[in-house]
Amino acid sequence: MDIYTFDVYQGDKFTAGININDDAGLPMNLSGYDARGTIRTSYSAPGIQNFNCSFVNPVSGTLALSLSSLETSALPATQLLYDIEAYTSGDSDVFKILRGYVNVYPEVTHV
């Protein structure tokens, strides 16, 4: 499982493209899977925001993550936790593909 830290600014749209690799460092074929991810203040806290997740190229394991400007505005300015998992229909196969931190910076310019 890969570990990434994302920097997010309140009020800005956030997008990231990630290439998911297997334990040997090769692109992971995630054909037939969808992805989902949640942001939390701690491991035991309820989720405060879900990532918008999609596989851009499932064969090469290319994942797109996003948050709208409205969604980032609602995040507290602090360091948060997240993970992303791949899953099949009916959750018959679920596994973590990405985890890490989301550093949320406060918005300075208000219009």
C-alpha positions as CSV (number, residue, x, y, z in Angstrom):
1,M,0.0,0.0,0.0
2,D,1.3,3.4,-1.0
3,I,1.5,6.3,1.5
4,Y,0.9,9.9,0.3
5,T,0.5,13.3,2.0
6,F,-1.8,15.8,0.3
7,D,-1.8,19.5,0.8
8,V,-5.3,21.0,0.5
9,Y,-6.3,24.6,0.8
10,Q,-9.8,25.5,2.1
11,G,-12.0,26.8,-0.6
12,D,-9.8,25.5,-3.5
13,K,-10.7,22.6,-5.7
14,F,-8.3,19.6,-5.1
15,T,-7.3,17.0,-7.7
16,A,-4.6,14.4,-7.6
17,G,-3.6,11.6,-10.0
18,I,-1.9,8.6,-8.4
19,N,-0.4,5.5,-9.9
20,I,-1.1,2.5,-7.7
21,N,1.7,-0.1,-7.6
22,D,1.8,-3.6,-6.2
23,D,4.4,-4.8,-3.7
24,A,7.0,-5.3,-6.4
25,G,6.6,-1.7,-7.6
26,L,4.7,-2.7,-10.8
27,P,1.5,-1.0,-11.9
28,M,-1.5,-2.8,-10.2
29,N,-4.2,-3.9,-12.6
30,L,-7.5,-2.8,-10.9
31,S,-9.9,-3.7,-13.7
32,G,-13.3,-4.6,-12.2
33,Y,-12.7,-2.5,-9.1
34,D,-14.1,0.8,-7.9
35,A,-12.5,3.0,-5.3
36,R,-13.7,4.9,-2.2
37,G,-11.9,6.9,0.4
38,T,-12.7,8.8,3.6
39,I,-11.0,11.6,5.5
40,R,-11.1,11.6,9.3
41,T,-9.7,13.6,12.2
42,S,-8.5,10.4,13.9
43,Y,-8.8,6.6,13.2
44,S,-11.7,6.3,15.6
45,A,-13.5,9.5,14.6
46,P,-16.4,9.5,12.1
47,G,-15.6,10.4,8.5
48,I,-15.8,14.1,7.8
49,Q,-15.5,14.0,4.0
50,N,-15.3,11.4,1.3
51,F,-13.0,11.7,-1.7
52,N,-14.4,11.6,-5.2
53,C,-12.5,8.6,-6.5
54,S,-12.3,7.0,-10.0
55,F,-9.9,4.8,-11.9
56,V,-8.8,6.8,-15.0
57,N,-7.0,3.7,-16.3
58,P,-7.7,0.6,-14.3
59,V,-5.3,-1.6,-16.2
60,S,-2.3,0.6,-15.2
61,G,-3.8,1.4,-11.7
62,T,-4.2,5.1,-12.4
63,L,-6.5,6.7,-9.8
64,A,-8.0,10.2,-9.8
65,L,-9.0,11.8,-6.5
66,S,-10.8,15.1,-6.1
67,L,-12.6,17.4,-3.7
68,S,-14.8,20.3,-4.8
69,S,-14.1,23.8,-3.5
70,L,-17.2,23.5,-1.3
71,E,-16.0,20.3,0.1
72,T,-12.5,21.7,1.0
73,S,-14.2,24.7,2.6
74,A,-15.8,22.4,5.1
75,L,-12.6,20.8,6.2
76,P,-10.9,22.0,9.4
77,A,-7.5,23.6,9.1
78,T,-5.4,20.8,10.6
79,Q,-3.7,17.5,9.7
80,L,-6.3,14.8,8.9
81,L,-6.0,11.1,8.1
82,Y,-7.4,9.3,5.0
83,D,-7.3,5.9,3.3
84,I,-8.5,4.7,-0.1
85,E,-9.7,1.2,-0.8
86,A,-10.5,-0.7,-3.9
87,Y,-13.6,-2.8,-3.9
88,T,-15.7,-5.0,-6.2
89,S,-19.5,-5.1,-6.5
90,G,-21.1,-6.3,-3.2
91,D,-17.8,-5.7,-1.4
92,S,-16.8,-9.3,-2.2
93,D,-13.2,-8.1,-2.5
94,V,-12.0,-5.0,-0.6
95,F,-8.4,-3.9,0.1
96,K,-6.5,-0.7,1.0
97,I,-4.5,0.8,-1.9
98,L,-3.5,4.2,-0.4
99,R,-3.3,5.9,3.0
100,G,-1.7,9.0,4.6
101,Y,-2.4,12.5,5.7
102,V,-4.3,15.5,4.4
103,N,-2.8,18.8,5.5
104,V,-5.5,21.4,5.3
105,Y,-4.4,25.0,5.2
106,P,-6.8,27.9,6.0
107,E,-8.2,30.1,3.3
108,V,-6.6,33.6,3.4
109,T,-8.3,35.4,0.6
110,H,-12.1,35.7,1.1
111,V,-14.2,37.3,-1.6
